[in-house]
Amino acid sequence: MPGTLKDRIAIVTGASRGIGAAIATRFAAEGARVAITARTMEEDGKLAGSLRTTQERIEAAGGECLAIVADLSQPDQRRAIVEQTLARFGRVDILVNNAAWARFGPTHKHAERHLRLAFEVNVMAPLDLASAVVPGMIEQGGGWILDISSGTSAHPGPAPFDPTDRYVQFHQHGGPTLYGATKAATERMATGMAAELAPYAIAVNTLAPVEAVASEGAVKVADLGGGTHLEPVEAMAEAALALCSRPANELSGRRAVSLPLLAELGIAVRTLDGQRELAGEQG
């Protein structure tokens, strides 16, 4: 298949639905052969989407896809993702760390097992996968690593706390501190690795949506009548493509946000239903 990513091999974690599935499908459309991972292969009856669904969508369009069942909280299963990808395709050019685990609520009320699980999946897994693919990327002369982040990594600001401030309310009632802390750690790790790997033409970036993304889970729980902004998954996929195809000396070390990045690069995105065209709109 011709395209921007022709002859590239990509690993995308958390690709059973949502952002991960959109990125994997977009990369395959540009010619990449894609290894996708999640914990289950088939529909679970809770949310639409599965590894099987993503794989079939890619293959129906003429792409090549390897589906790997893996639990990213387990180090041996993380290693197996790279091993199976290398066994099938022989190399890895792109790693997209999209999978994440979230538990919201007051930080002091989290069980220890949840604290450890959040850091294991959201911080250690991306680091382990990156460490596994970097030697090959160095030998090949370059590569791309992208960690999907979140606006929850931002700080709510110091006292006095305005009870009407949206972000303060978010922390007080939604409790994203644990999840945001793991994403902040991943962002710092990524920007540091970008500097470390610059001599090897390996780009390392993070990418966050402007707000909530219209994934299957978000659509299910969002109060769509209350003005909730849901960003189309196509915006994240197109921004990810830009970050995982352009030279490292052009785009690396960024904590990018989807729609502003698309606006900067002059990239317009049409949603799959053809109803909207995004050209860097930010709200």
N, C-alpha and C positions, 0 to 999 in steps of 0.2 A: 504494500500500500504506500503510495507517495504521500509526502507531508513533512511538516516541520520536524517530526521525531522519527523519520524513517531510519530503520536499523538500530534504534535505541531500545534498551530494555529498562522497564520501569517497575518498581515495587510500590504499591499503594496499600497502606494498611487501613482497616476500617472501611472497606469498600463494598460492603453489602447493601448500603443505601446512602442517601444524603450526599454530603460533600465528597466523600471518598469514591462513591460510585460515579458521581459526575466527573471527577478528575480522571478516573481510570478510563471511562468511556471517551472523554475528550482526547486523552493521550492516544488511545487506540485509533481514534479517527484521524490522528495526525501521523499514523504509521508505526507507533510504538508497539512492541509486544509487551504485554502487561501481566505481572503476577499480582493477584489481589488476595487480601487476607481478611478474615473475620473469625469469630468463634464458632459460627454454625454455617453449614452449607445451604440448608433449606429454609423456607419460610418458618417462622416460629409462632405464627398466629397472633402476635402482638402488634407488630408494625409491618407495613409493606416493605418488601425488599429482602434480598438474600444474596449470598455469593453466587448461587446458581443463576439468579435473575440477572445480575451484572454480567456474568460470564456469557450467558446466552445472548444478551443485548450486544455485547462486543462481537461475538462470533457471527451473529446474524448480519452484522454490518461488514463482515469480511476481515475482522481483526483476529488476533491470536491472544488467548488469555489462559493463564494458569491460575486456578483457584486453590488456595492453601488454607485449610482450617487451622487456626492457631489462637491460643490464649496468650496475649502479650504480657500478662502478669507472670508468666513462667519463662525463666531465662532459656531453658532448653528448647522451648517452642519458638522463641525469638530467633535463636540460631538456626533452627530448621527452616525458617522462611528463606533466609539467604542461601542456605545449602540447597534447598529444592529449586530455587530460582536459577542458581548456577548450574545445577544438574540439567535443567531443561533448556536454558538459553545460553549458558556459557559466560555470561557477564552481567553486570548491573551498571547502568548509566545514570539512573535516576532513582532516588528514594524519596517517597512522600510519606511522612509520619502524620497520618490523619487520625488514627484511632485514639480515643481518649476515654477516661472513666471519670464521672462526675458525681459528687454527692453534695447537695446544697444544705445549708443550715448554719447555725452559729458554730464558729470554730471550736469553742471550748466544749461543745456537746458531741463532737465527732468521736466515734469509737476508734481505738488505736488501729484496728484492722483496716478501717476505711482510710485513715491517714496514710498508712503504708501502701495500700492498694493504689491510691491516687498517685503517689510518687513513683510507684513501680511501673504503672502503665503509662503515665504522662511524661515522666522524666527519664527513668532508667531504660525503658523500651526504646525510645528514640535514640538515646545515646548508644545503647548496645547495637542497634541496627546500623547506625552510622559508623560505628567502630568496625563493624563487620564488612561494610562495603567500601570504606575509604581506601584500604590497601589496593584493591582492584582498580578503583578510579585513578589512583596515582599511577599505577602501571599503565593504564589505558590512556593517560594524558588529560584527564578531566572528568567532570561529572557534576551532578546537581543533587543537593539535599534540601528538602523543603519540609519544615515543621508547621503544621496548621495550628494557629494560636487563637486567641480570643480577646475581645475587648475587656474581659474581666481581669486581665493582667494589669490594667491601669489602677492607680491608687485613688481612693475616694477623697483624699485631701485631709488636712489637719483640722482640729477644733478652731473655732466653734462650728459644730455640725448643723447645717441648715436642714430642718426636718422636711422642708418642701423640695429639697434638691433630689432630683431623680436618682442620681448615683448613690447618694447616701441612703435613700429609701431602699434601693436595690440591695445594699449590704445589710441593712437592718432587717429586711423582710425576706429577701431571697437567699442571703448568706452565701455568696459566691467566693468567699475568701480562700478556701482550700483549693478549689479548682483554679482560681486566678493565680494563686501562688505557684502552682505547678507550671502554669503557662508562662509566668514571669521567669521562672528558672530555665525553662526551655528556650525562651527568647535570648536570655543572657548567654546560654551555652551556644546557641546558634551564631550569634554575632561574634563570639570569641573564636569559634571554629572557622568562621569565614575568614578572619584575619590569619589564623594558623594555616589554612589550606589554600590561601591565595597563590602561593608559588606553584601550586599544582593544578591551577585552572579548575578548581572545584568550587562551585558556587554554593553557599549555604544561606538560606533565608527563612524567615517566618512569614506567614500570611494569615491575617485575621479578616473576618467580615466586618462591615460597618456596624451591623447589629445582628440580630438572629437571622439564621438562614432558613429558607423554606424547605427544610428536610422533612421526612415523614414524621419524625418525632416532634419537631417544632410546630408543624401544622396541626398535629393532634392536640397539643396542649395550649396553643396560643389562643388568646381572646381576639379573634380577628375583627370583631365588631368594636373593639376598644382602641383602634388606631395603632395596633402593633405593626411595626415595620418588619416584614420578612423579606430578606434579600434573596433573589433567585440563586439557586445553586450554580447556574451557568456563569454568574459573575466570578465566583470563586474558582471555577474550573478554568475560565479563560485567563484569570490572573495567575493561576498556578502554571499554566502553559507558558506564559511569558517568563516566569521566574525559572522554569526548568528547561528553557531552550536557548536563551540568550547567553552570550559569553560571560564568564565569571567576572571579568574586569568591567563589565557594563552593569550587571545587576547581581550583587552579592553583599551580604552583611546587612540586609534590610530587615526591618520589622514592618513589613508592608501591610497595607490595608487595601482590600480588594478594589472598591470603586475609585478611590483616589489614585491608585496605581493605574487602573485602566484609563482614567482621565489623563494622567501624566503621559502615558504611552500612546494616547490617541486611538485606543482600541474600543470599538463598539461591539456590544454583545446582544444578540437576539435570543430571547428565551425560546425554549423548545416549542412552546405553544404558539410562538409567533406574535404574541399579544403586546410585548414590550421590547423596546430596544434600549439597552443601557449604554450610555456614553459618559461614564464617570459621574452619574448622578449620585448624590450623597445623602439622600433622605427623601 
